[in-house]
Amino acid sequence: MQIIMSASAFDFITPLTLATLSKKPVLSQFKKDETGEWNNHVELGLWADLFLIAPLSANTLAKFALGMCDNLLGAVYLSAKCPVMVAPAMDLDMYQHPAVQYNLNRLEAFGNEVLHAESGELASGLSGQGRMMEPEHIIGHVKSFFKVDDDYKGKKVLITMGPTQEALDPVRYISNHSSGKMGLALAEAFVKRGAKVFVVSGPIALKVSKEKFHWNSVTSADEMYEVAAEIHPTVDICVFTAAVADYAPAQIAPEKIKKNNNESISISMRKNVDIAMELGKMKRVNQIHVGFALETENEVVNAKAKLKKKNFDLIVLNSTKVEGAGFKVDTNQVELFGAEGRSVHMELASKTSIAALILDQIHTIPVWV
C-alpha cells in the first residue's frame, strides 16, 4: 500500500501517522526531498492494482473530471492503469449541486467506481447525504474488488429494470421516475460473481457497458413481458426491479393530441399485464423469484402481501419517505422479507452494497441449488 496525501489532507492527519500504518513514506510532492529526485507518478500509476481516493473533495473531483494535475495526486490519477474508486465527501448542498453530480457522472463514464456519499451528520452541523461512505463499507468494496467469487458461476439470471413508457400519441407517454440504478447494480453484481445475466430494460439514461450482459431494450409493459416471458424458462433466478406502469392508454392516438378549448380531457386506461405475477405462475420448483416493493403506506403489510401474491421467494421493500432512498438516487434503505418468514434490514447505503446483500440473501433461500 502506498499513500499519497493532498495539501488539504495535512489539516486532518499527519503524514507520520499514515506512514506508520502503511510502513512506507507518505508521498505528497513531485520532488522526493532536497536532492531534487522526483516521485515518478507514471511508475506509481502502473504499480497499483487499485487506486482509492478517500475522501474526494469537490475541488479534486473537478480537477479529475477536467484532466487537471497541478499536484502529485492528480498526476498519478491521470497515469493510473488500474481500476479507480473514489469516495466523495462534502456538504449536502454541494453534493447535490448539478456541477458536482455532472463531474461524478463524468468519472463513472471514465470507468471509475464512485462510492457514493452516505447520509449522516456533516461538518457543517447539517444532516444529509454528503458524508463519506463509512470506512467499513469502503473496505467492503475493496475486499469485494480483490475477492474472486464465482458463487453464481453456471447460473442464468433474468433482471427486469428501469421504467416502462406507455404511449398516449406519437410524442407523449405515461411513465415514472425509475432510473434503473438498482437493477444495473444487481446486474453488475451477478456478472462479477460469475452469472450469465439477461437484462430486459425499459428506457434509461445510464451509461452501461452492455457487452457484459445479454441486453434487451424495450419500451412498454407489453414489450417487457413478451421478452421476459421468452427468457424466463431458461434461467435459474429472476429479479424484478422494473417499475412497470400499472395502466396504459386504451387507445394510442395516431396523431399528436392537440390542445383545444376544453379545460380538461379524459383518457381511458387499460390495465397492463403484471409481469412478475404472470411469470410467478410459471415458476419452476427450483427457480428463484425476487421482487421489489416501493410503498408509501402500510409498507410491511403491502410488501408481504406482494410476496405471497406474486409467488416471490424474496421481496425487497423500500420507501419514498426515507431521504436519500428510492428513485434516481444512488442510495437506498431496504428491508428484505423471505417467503419462509425471515427479514433483514439495511440502513441507508449505496445500491451497490444493497445489491451485494441481496445476492448473499438469495443463497439462504431453501430452494437454492
DRENRO-961292 format. One record per residue (C-alpha): residue number from 1; residue in three letters; x, y, z. Coordinates in steps of 0.05 Angstrom, whole numbers, plus 5000, padded with zeros to 4 digits. Last residue first. Example, Ala and Ser with C-alpha at 12.3 -4.5 7.8 and 13.67 -1.06 7.14 Angstrom:
- num/residuo/xx/yy/zz
- 2/SER/5273/4979/5143
- 1/ALA/5246/4910/5156
This chain:
- num/residuo/xx/yy/zz
- 369/VAL/4414/4493/4885
- 368/TRP/4376/4547/4923
- 367/VAL/4306/4522/4940
- 366/PRO/4315/4539/5014
- 365/ILE/4332/4612/5002
- 364/THR/4395/4629/5041
- 363/HIS/4438/4639/4979
- 362/ILE/4389/4691/4955
- 361/GLN/4408/4731/5017
- 360/ASP/4480/4739/4994
- 359/LEU/4457/4764/4926
- 358/ILE/4410/4814/4960
- 357/LEU/4465/4839/5006
- 356/ALA/4512/4851/4947
- 355/ALA/4458/4890/4911
- 354/ILE/4448/4932/4974
- 353/SER/4522/4950/4975
- 352/THR/4519/4971/4902
- 351/LYS/4455/5010/4916
- 350/SER/4496/5051/4965
- 349/ALA/4473/5051/5037
- 348/LEU/4415/5076/5081
- 347/GLU/4403/5024/5135
- 346/MET/4395/4951/5117
- 345/HIS/4341/4907/5149
- 344/VAL/4336/4831/5141
- 343/SER/4272/4790/5149
- 342/ARG/4258/4716/5155
- 341/GLY/4189/4686/5146
- 340/GLU/4197/4628/5097
- 339/ALA/4176/4671/5038
- 338/GLY/4234/4718/5054
- 337/PHE/4228/4791/5071
- 336/LEU/4283/4842/5057
- 335/GLU/4282/4912/5086
- 334/VAL/4314/4969/5048
- 333/GLN/4345/5037/5052
- 332/ASN/4372/5064/4987
- 331/THR/4430/5102/4956
- 330/ASP/4449/5125/4887
- 329/VAL/4388/5169/4877
- 328/LYS/4342/5166/4816
- 327/PHE/4283/5132/4851
- 326/GLY/4280/5108/4923
- 325/ALA/4324/5128/4982
- 324/GLY/4364/5191/5000
- 323/GLU/4311/5216/5049
- 322/VAL/4266/5159/5071
- 321/LYS/4192/5171/5056
- 320/THR/4195/5141/4985
- 319/SER/4201/5073/5017
- 318/ASN/4238/5008/5001
- 317/LEU/4218/4936/5009
- 316/VAL/4257/4879/4976
- 315/ILE/4219/4814/4966
- 314/LEU/4246/4744/4969
- 313/ASP/4219/4676/4946
- 312/PHE/4165/4711/4906
- 311/ASN/4100/4677/4887
- 310/LYS/4067/4742/4864
- 309/LYS/4011/4741/4915
- 308/LYS/4054/4716/4972
- 307/LEU/4110/4768/4968
- 306/LYS/4060/4821/4946
- 305/ALA/4021/4812/5012
- 304/LYS/4087/4816/5050
- 303/ALA/4104/4882/5016
- 302/ASN/4035/4911/5030
- 301/VAL/4037/4894/5104
- 300/VAL/4108/4920/5111
- 299/GLU/4093/4986/5077
- 298/ASN/4025/5003/5105
- 297/GLU/4035/5068/5066
- 296/THR/4082/5097/5012
- 295/GLU/4109/5031/4983
- 294/LEU/4162/5013/4933
- 293/ALA/4161/4937/4931
- 292/PHE/4215/4896/4895
- 291/GLY/4213/4823/4874
- 290/VAL/4259/4763/4875
- 289/HIS/4240/4697/4840
- 288/ILE/4281/4634/4848
- 287/GLN/4272/4571/4805
- 286/ASN/4277/4503/4837
- 285/VAL/4202/4486/4833
- 284/ARG/4192/4521/4767
- 283/LYS/4157/4589/4764
- 282/MET/4101/4594/4712
- 281/LYS/4051/4628/4758
- 280/GLY/4106/4675/4781
- 279/LEU/4116/4695/4708
- 278/GLU/4045/4723/4709
- 277/MET/4055/4756/4777
- 276/ALA/4121/4788/4759
- 275/ILE/4097/4814/4693
- 274/ASP/4030/4843/4717
- 273/VAL/3999/4855/4648
- 272/ASN/3976/4926/4640
- 271/LYS/3906/4950/4660
- 270/ARG/3871/4994/4609
- 269/MET/3863/5069/4612
- 268/SER/3811/5116/4581
- 267/ILE/3839/5187/4576
- 266/SER/3795/5245/4594
- 265/ILE/3809/5317/4574
- 264/SER/3805/5381/4613
- 263/GLU/3791/5456/4606
- 262/ASN/3766/5446/4535
- 261/ASN/3786/5499/4485
- 260/ASN/3834/5453/4447
- 259/LYS/3905/5428/4454
- 258/LYS/3923/5378/4400
- 257/ILE/3935/5304/4412
- 256/LYS/3992/5286/4365
- 255/GLU/3969/5237/4312
- 254/PRO/3951/5163/4313
- 253/ALA/3923/5169/4384
- 252/ILE/3940/5108/4424
- 251/GLN/3877/5075/4452
- 250/ALA/3867/5042/4520
- 249/PRO/3922/5086/4550
- 248/ALA/3966/5044/4595
- 247/TYR/3959/5022/4668
- 246/ASP/4003/4990/4721
- 245/ALA/4066/5021/4692
- 244/VAL/4125/4974/4705
- 243/ALA/4178/4998/4754
- 242/ALA/4229/4945/4736
- 241/THR/4266/4911/4793
- 240/PHE/4240/4840/4780
- 239/VAL/4297/4792/4795
- 238/CYS/4292/4723/4763
- 237/ILE/4338/4666/4781
- 236/ASP/4352/4599/4747
- 235/VAL/4340/4620/4675
- 234/THR/4317/4586/4611
- 233/PRO/4241/4587/4623
- 232/HIS/4242/4663/4636
- 231/ILE/4276/4686/4571
- 230/GLU/4213/4684/4527
- 229/ALA/4169/4711/4583
- 228/ALA/4218/4769/4594
- 227/VAL/4215/4790/4521
- 226/GLU/4139/4789/4516
- 225/TYR/4130/4819/4586
- 224/MET/4177/4878/4570
- 223/GLU/4142/4891/4504
- 222/ASP/4073/4892/4538
- 221/ALA/4100/4938/4592
- 220/SER/4125/4987/4540
- 219/THR/4194/5009/4517
- 218/VAL/4242/4952/4509
- 217/SER/4318/4943/4507
- 216/ASN/4346/4873/4513
- 215/TRP/4418/4862/4537
- 214/HIS/4452/4796/4545
- 213/PHE/4503/4826/4591
- 212/LYS/4576/4847/4594
- 211/GLU/4571/4878/4524
- 210/LYS/4521/4928/4551
- 209/SER/4574/4970/4584
- 208/VAL/4521/5019/4610
- 207/LYS/4517/5094/4616
- 206/LEU/4450/5109/4649
- 205/ALA/4394/5146/4614
- 204/ILE/4342/5091/4617
- 203/PRO/4285/5067/4572
- 202/GLY/4259/4999/4597
- 201/SER/4308/4944/4608
- 200/VAL/4305/4868/4599
- 199/VAL/4373/4844/4623
- 198/PHE/4397/4772/4615
- 197/VAL/4456/4757/4661
- 196/LYS/4504/4698/4658
- 195/ALA/4529/4691/4729
- 194/GLY/4600/4690/4754
- 193/ARG/4601/4734/4816
- 192/LYS/4620/4797/4778
- 191/VAL/4563/4784/4730
- 190/PHE/4513/4779/4787
- 189/ALA/4538/4843/4819
- 188/GLU/4536/4883/4754
- 187/ALA/4464/4861/4741
- 186/LEU/4445/4879/4813
- 185/ALA/4475/4949/4807
- 184/LEU/4440/4957/4740
- 183/GLY/4373/4939/4770
- 182/MET/4383/4988/4827
- 181/LYS/4404/5044/4780
- 180/GLY/4346/5034/4731
- 179/SER/4326/5108/4735
- 178/SER/4253/5098/4756
- 177/HIS/4216/5164/4756
- 176/ASN/4150/5141/4724
- 175/SER/4118/5135/4655
- 174/ILE/4059/5159/4613
- 173/TYR/4075/5177/4541
- 172/ARG/4075/5234/4491
- 171/VAL/4103/5244/4420
- 170/PRO/4067/5193/4375
- 169/ASP/4005/5191/4420
- 168/LEU/3989/5168/4490
- 167/ALA/4046/5117/4492
- 166/GLU/4061/5076/4554
- 165/GLN/4134/5082/4575
- 164/THR/4163/5029/4621
- 163/PRO/4212/5045/4676
- 162/GLY/4280/5015/4691
- 161/MET/4296/4942/4704
- 160/THR/4278/4870/4691
- 159/ILE/4334/4821/4711
- 158/LEU/4338/4749/4687
- 157/VAL/4395/4707/4715
- 156/LYS/4430/4645/4690
- 155/LYS/4473/4607/4739
- 154/GLY/4537/4570/4717
- 153/LYS/4580/4612/4763
- 152/TYR/4539/4645/4817
- 151/ASP/4587/4630/4874
- 150/ASP/4644/4654/4829
- 149/ASP/4679/4698/4880
- 148/VAL/4750/4722/4867
- 147/LYS/4756/4774/4921
- 146/PHE/4800/4833/4904
- 145/PHE/4744/4880/4886
- 144/SER/4698/4853/4940
- 143/LYS/4752/4867/4992
- 142/VAL/4757/4939/4966
- 141/HIS/4682/4947/4967
- 140/GLY/4678/4920/5038
- 139/ILE/4735/4966/5059
- 138/ILE/4693/5025/5035
- 137/HIS/4634/5000/5076
- 136/GLU/4679/4993/5137
- 135/PRO/4705/5064/5125
- 134/GLU/4635/5093/5124
- 133/MET/4620/5126/5058
- 132/MET/4640/5199/5062
- 131/ARG/4583/5242/5089
- 130/GLY/4549/5281/5034
- 129/GLN/4476/5259/5042
- 128/GLY/4440/5293/5099
- 127/SER/4450/5325/5167
- 126/LEU/4472/5396/5179
- 125/GLY/4524/5415/5231
- 124/SER/4572/5440/5177
- 123/ALA/4618/5380/5189
- 122/LEU/4562/5333/5169
- 121/GLU/4516/5288/5208
- 120/GLY/4490/5229/5168
- 119/SER/4474/5205/5098
- 118/GLU/4522/5166/5054
- 117/ALA/4566/5190/4998
- 116/HIS/4571/5149/4935
- 115/LEU/4629/5101/4925
- 114/VAL/4641/5122/4853
- 113/GLU/4675/5068/4811
- 112/ASN/4717/5098/4755
- 111/GLY/4703/5075/4683
- 110/PHE/4713/5144/4651
- 109/ALA/4637/5149/4647
- 108/GLU/4635/5140/4722
- 107/LEU/4684/5198/4729
- 106/ARG/4640/5240/4683
- 105/ASN/4578/5222/4724
- 104/LEU/4613/5247/4787
- 103/ASN/4631/5311/4750
- 102/TYR/4558/5323/4729
- 101/GLN/4535/5309/4800
- 100/VAL/4584/5361/4826
- 99/ALA/4563/5412/4774
- 98/PRO/4489/5398/4787
- 97/HIS/4497/5414/4861
- 96/GLN/4472/5356/4904
- 95/TYR/4539/5344/4938
- 94/MET/4549/5418/4950
- 93/ASP/4481/5423/4983
- 92/LEU/4497/5362/5027
- 91/ASP/4566/5385/5050
- 90/MET/4625/5347/5022
- 89/ALA/4653/5276/5015
- 88/PRO/4666/5236/4952
- 87/ALA/4693/5165/4956
- 86/VAL/4731/5149/4892
- 85/MET/4750/5081/4865
- 84/VAL/4799/5073/4807
- 83/PRO/4814/5009/4768
- 82/CYS/4888/5004/4746
- 81/LYS/4924/5040/4690
- 80/ALA/4934/5102/4732
- 79/SER/4972/5159/4698
- 78/LEU/4916/5211/4703
- 77/TYR/4905/5193/4776
- 76/VAL/4980/5195/4790
- 75/ALA/4984/5265/4762
- 74/GLY/4923/5287/4802
- 73/LEU/4953/5261/4867
- 72/LEU/5021/5292/4852
- 71/ASN/4994/5363/4844
- 70/ASP/4972/5410/4789
- 69/CYS/4941/5353/4750
- 68/MET/4879/5376/4711
- 67/GLY/4841/5324/4669
- 66/LEU/4775/5361/4672
- 65/ALA/4737/5308/4713
- 64/PHE/4798/5296/4757
- 63/LYS/4805/5370/4772
- 62/ALA/4730/5376/4788
- 61/LEU/4734/5317/4836
- 60/THR/4795/5349/4869
- 59/ASN/4755/5412/4883
- 58/ALA/4691/5375/4904
- 57/SER/4733/5336/4954
- 56/LEU/4747/5261/4949
- 55/PRO/4755/5227/5016
- 54/ALA/4780/5177/5000
- 53/ILE/4816/5165/4934
- 52/LEU/4827/5091/4921
- 51/PHE/4873/5067/4865
- 50/LEU/4873/4991/4855
- 49/ASP/4926/4943/4829
- 48/ALA/4979/4998/4834
- 47/TRP/5047/4997/4800
- 46/LEU/5029/5030/4733
- 45/GLY/5002/5093/4764
- 44/LEU/5060/5096/4813
- 43/GLU/5110/5089/4756
- 42/VAL/5076/5145/4718
- 41/HIS/5076/5189/4780
- 40/ASN/5151/5182/4788
- 39/ASN/5169/5217/4853
- 38/TRP/5226/5262/4830
- 37/GLU/5296/5269/4858
- 36/GLY/5312/5342/4875
- 35/THR/5362/5325/4929
- 34/GLU/5320/5367/4977
- 33/ASP/5269/5311/4980
- 32/LYS/5223/5267/4939
- 31/LYS/5202/5321/4889
- 30/PHE/5132/5314/4858
- 29/GLN/5102/5327/4927
- 28/SER/5054/5289/4972
- 27/LEU/5082/5220/4984
- 26/VAL/5077/5182/5051
- 25/PRO/5138/5141/5068
- 24/LYS/5121/5067/5075
- 23/LYS/5101/5021/5133
- 22/SER/5028/5036/5116
- 21/LEU/5006/5048/5188
- 20/THR/5069/5085/5209
- 19/ALA/5070/5126/5145
- 18/LEU/4997/5144/5157
- 17/THR/5011/5170/5227
- 16/LEU/5075/5205/5206
- 15/PRO/5040/5240/5148
- 14/THR/4996/5276/5199
- 13/ILE/4920/5277/5196
- 12/PHE/4865/5327/5183
- 11/ASP/4898/5393/5160
- 10/PHE/4952/5353/5123
- 9/ALA/4897/5326/5078
- 8/SER/4889/5395/5047
- 7/ALA/4957/5390/5012
- 6/SER/4938/5324/4981
- 5/MET/4966/5260/5010
- 4/ILE/4990/5198/4972
- 3/ILE/4992/5132/5009
- 2/GLN/5025/5069/4981
- 1/MET/5000/5000/5000
